[in-house]
């Protein structure tokens, strides 16, 4: 089959002369031709789970007005990926408006001379393919702007934007939302020992392992070099603490295989509860809880508001020259 033809074409007309003229020409293009003799049959074919790749629609098709048929198809599929070509003796202002709106792709004469029908169909299909490819590229570009290129999770800006939307939902629904912020213990040591490329591999593995533990509607993003933030809608601080424990055991306790070595990592975790407050405030609390966890030692979990980590007492030492007693925090 030629690359520029549709796999299946719906020819919707009740006129025998038009069917006899168009069907062999469509078959010559390599299309499989389906015939619809009424507007109801055409609508059923257009809204089926596997619709045709091209539609040639006679404006004189009995059963309903062409504008009604087009509206019904659009109601079923607002994005309308089907190329639709009208067959009409005249090009009315209405059809020009539908062309401008993208509802239809072309209007061709009923008595199309040899070669014109084929050229117009090829042009319609080529334009449709380009439009679909452009939409795909646009979606891909938008997605790339949202994710961290290294790990594939959300970047900081995108995650914060999503947190504002989640906070709105929390306020409306009177529900809960928890943040879990964690970072790798002594990541600078591993970066110096293994190099940046190997540590990038470690970060990708951490993100992948953590993502597997989350629900489909949980959010995870990379907020710093080795910092990751998880947002858990509908969860309490107890649920968040349980997740942090699972992350500690299932993400970090299992060795990472990089550069021919088995590397054992650890992380600290800071947890905060939204209560419908600004995400910036809640994030600062998670950062404070993470600082407490770091002070408590590797693999520590701290939750903001559930008791601050105890302050470390000052260390007493004597200067070697004078013997004066000094305190250092």
N, C-alpha and C positions, 0 to 999 in steps of 0.2 A: 504494500500500500504506500503511495506517495506520502512523504512526511508532512505535506501541507494540506492534507484532507482530514476530515473528521472520520472517526471509526464508524459512526452511525449518523444517518441524516433522517430527520422527520420531514416528510413532504406532506403538508396539510392542505388538501384541496378536494373539491367535489367535482371538478370539471375533468371529464375523461381526456379531452384534447391536451390539457395542460399536463396531466399525469403522464400521458404517452410521450409528450415532448421532453419533460424534465427527468423522468426516472432513468432512462438509458444514459443520459449525460452525466447524472450523478454516479451511476454505477461505473462509468468509464473513469471517473476520478478516484475510484477505489473505495467509495463509501458503501456501507450497507444501508439500504433505503427502507424506511418504514413509512407506511401510508396511513394517514388519518383523514377520514371522509367527513368529519363533523368537528365543531369546536369542542364538544364534550370529549371526543376521543383524543383530540390534540392536547387538551388540558390534562387528561389522565396521563398521557405519555410524557408531558413536560414536568409533571410533579411526581413522577415515579421515582423510586430509589436510584435507578440507573437511567437518567434521562439521556436523550441523544446528544451528540456533540455539535450538532448544527440543526437549525430549524428554518425551513422555508414555509412561510405562512401566507396562504392566499387570503387577501382581505375580503373575498366573497365567500369564505367558508361559512356554511349554514350552522345555526345553533345559537350563536350570540355575536354581538358586535366585536370587532377585532380589538377595540379599546378595552372592552370588558374582559376579554380573554387575556390581554397583556396585563391588566390590573390584577387578575386572579393569579397569574403566574408570579407576579412581583410580590403579592401578598404571601405566597407560599415560600418564596426564596428572595428576600430583600436584596441580597448581594447579586443575584442573577448572573451566574457565570455562563449561561447558555447564549451563544451567538444566535440572534434572531434576525432573519431577512424577510421583509414583506414583499409579496408579489402583488403589484397593483398597476392599473392602467395609468393612474395619475399620481403625482407626488403632491399631497395636500399640505396645508400649513400644519395640520395636526401631526402628520408623519414627520415633518421637519422638526417640530417641537419634540417628538419622541426620540428622534435622532440626537438632538442636542442634549437631551436628558440622559442618553445612554440606555433608554428602554429597548430600542431596537438598534441594529448595527448597519442596516442598509435597506434601500427600497429599490427593487429591480423591476423593469417592464415585464408584463405578462408574456409578450412575444419577444423574448430576448434572442437576438441573432446568435448564430454559432460563434462560440468562443467568448462572448461577453459574459454569459452566465458563469462559465468556469473561472474567468479572471476576477469577477466580483466576489465569488465564493472564496477563492484563494486569498484575496485581499482582506476579507472579513476574518478569516481564520488566522491569518498572519497578525493582524492588528490585535485580535483577542489574545493570542499567545504572548505578544509583547506586553499587553496590559497585565496579564496574569504574572508574567515574570517581573514586571516593574513593581507590582504589589508585593510579591514575595521578597524582592530586594529591599523594599521599604520596610517590611515587617522585620527582616533580618537586621537592618540598620538600627531600627528602634530597639530591638532586643539587645544588640551589641552595646548600645549606649546605656543599658540598664544593668548589665552584668559585669562582674570583675573578670577581666580577660584571663587572669592566671588561673583562678579556681572555678569559674563558671557559676558561682553564687552571685547574689545581688551585690552591687557596689554600695558604698556608704550613702551617697545621695539618694539613690533609688529606694534603699531600705528605709531611710528617714521619711521620705515622701509616703511610702506605704504605711508607715507607723502612724502618720497623721490621719490617714483614712481609717485605719483600724481603731484609733482613739475615738474618732467620730462615731464609729459603730458601737464601741464600748459605752459611750455616753448615751446613745439612743436606746440600746438594748439593756442597759444596766448590767452588763456582763463583765467578765474579768479578762485581763491581759497581763502576761508576765514576760520580762526580758531576762535572757541568760547571756551574759557576756563572758567570754573566756579567751585566754591567750596562752601560748605555749611557754612553759617555764624555760628560762635561759636559752631562748632561741638564738641569741647572738653567739653563744658558744658553738651551737651546731652550724651556724652560718660560717663562722671562722674555720671550723674543722672540716666541713663537707663542701663548702662553696655555695654560691648563690643558686646555681642551676639545680643542684641536688636538693637544696632547701625549698626551692620552688616546687619540686616534685613532692616533697613532704607536705607542703601546704595543700596541694591538689588532693593528696590522699586523705588528709584531715577533713577537708570540705566534703569529699565523697562519702567518707565513713559517717560523718555527722548527719548529712542529708538523709542517709538511709534510715536513720532512727526517727525522723520527723514524720508528722502527719502531712497529708497533701496540702493543707491550708496553713501550716506553720511557715514562717519566713526565716530565711537565713542569709546573712550577708557578711562580707569581709569589710571590717571597719578600720583596719590598720595593717601593718606589716604582717603580724601573726595574731591579730585580734579578730574574733568572729562574734557576731551578735545573732541571737535567735529570738524571735518573737513568737509567743505561744498564746493565741486567742483562746479564751474560755478556760484558762488554767489558773490555778491558785499557786501560791508560793510553794506549797507542798509538792504539787505536780512538777513545778519547775526544778525543785531540789532533786526530785526523783530522776528527772531527765539529766540534770548535771551529773548525778551519780552514774547513770548509764553511759553518758559521754566519757566520764573518767575511766570506766571499766572497758567499754566496748570500742571506743575510739583510740584511747591512749595506752591502755595496758597491753594490747596486742602489738607486737613489734612491727615496725615499718621496714619494708625491704627497699633500700635505695643504695645505689652504687656498690652492689655486691655485699652490703652490710645489713644486719638486722638492728635497727635503731629503736630504742625504747624511749618514748617521750612522755611528758606529763604536762598538766595544765592546771591553772587556777580558774575559779568560776565566781562571778558576781551576779547576784539575782536581785531584781527589783520588781515591784508590783505597780501597775499603771493607775488603777482607780480612776480612770478617765482624765488624768492630768496630762499636761503637755509632754509629748515624747522627749523633748529636750531635757526636761526636769527628771523624767524617769531614767533616761540614759545616763545622766550625771550620777544618779543614785546607784545605777548598776556599776558605773566606773568606780565609785567610792567603795562599793562592796568588793569589787575586784582588787582594789588596793589593800583592803583588809585581808583578803584571801592570800595575796602575795606576802603580806607581812607574817601571816600564820604559817607559811611554808608551802612547798610544792603539793599539788593535788588537793588544795583546800577549797572549800565551798562556803561562801558567805552570802547571806541574804540581808539586804538593807532593811532596817526597821525591826529586825528580830534580834537586837543586841549587837552593839558595836564590838568589834574585836578588841580584846583587852589591850590597853596601852603597854608597850614594852618599857620596863624600868630602865633608868639610865645606868650605863656601865661606869663603874668607878675605877680609875687608874691613876698612877703616880707618874709625874714627869721624871725622866732619868737624871736630870741635872739638879733640880731643886727639891724633888720629893714632894712638891705641892700636890694635893689631892684635887683631881679634875673630874668633871662629869661629862660624858658624851652620850648622846641619844643614838 
